[in-house]
Amino acid sequence: TGAIAIAVMLFVIGLMFRYINLSSGYASFAYAVSSSSLIFYIVVPVLSMRVFAEERRQKTDQLLMTAPVSLKDVVFGKYLALISIFAIPVVIMCFYPLIMSAFGTVTLQLDYLNILVFFIMGCAYLAIGMFISSLTESVIISAIVSILFVFVTQMIGNTYTIFSSTNFSGLVFLIVMAVIIGLLVYFMTKNYWAALGTVVVLAEACFIGYLVKPDWFGGKAETVLGVLNFSTHFSTFTQGSFIIADLLYFISVAVVGIVLTM
């Protein structure tokens, strides 16, 4: 699966380089990197779907849990294996701007910044993919949920207009988010009461907040969805801006994925 992921990445990146830089004549490799984000639909599930799901299905996770290493070492070991495979085609990407520089003036600083952020975004995706794999024994379910997560974070910016900006719609959206959090708690703890209690507490907090200050809920759906929008955080670098908050965003997502997996 590692070889498949590397081959898919190199094929897609090479295709974007061919059409955007060589055929269309764009001097910046950053546009090809940005367009290559679609590879996460394949690479994330292929690399991460079996990390823990297959261990649980074959009951070999019991060997891991009783091995003379800490849980932290197990999780970090698997995560470093994932990003090591992902890093191989990213390193090869670094040669493309150098190829173009032999034939004209290119934006090397911008290109390598985008390659770096692309790698960090991939690390964030793989951390969440690893967490999703730890929630189930089914490799298929792990792959499907990973693809859905990539789809939501890549396409969420196109769905803002679907949600109303009224106060009540914001309340409904936050309650739905509370239910999703409750489901995550259940899959992580297998405790029905802990999950139900989480949903009840969060829903009650939303209702009380709505009664006290309903105006606060206006536009909250768009705000929350904006936080989940990976493409927006990445596009700032493609446009030539270096915003440290966007870089820290991807690093934070990776850390959250690792912690949740533990």
Summary of the structure (lengths in Angstrom):
residues: 262
radius of gyration: 20.7
end to end distance: 23.9
largest distance: 64.6
contacts: 811
relative contact order: 0.13
helix: 82%
strand: 0%
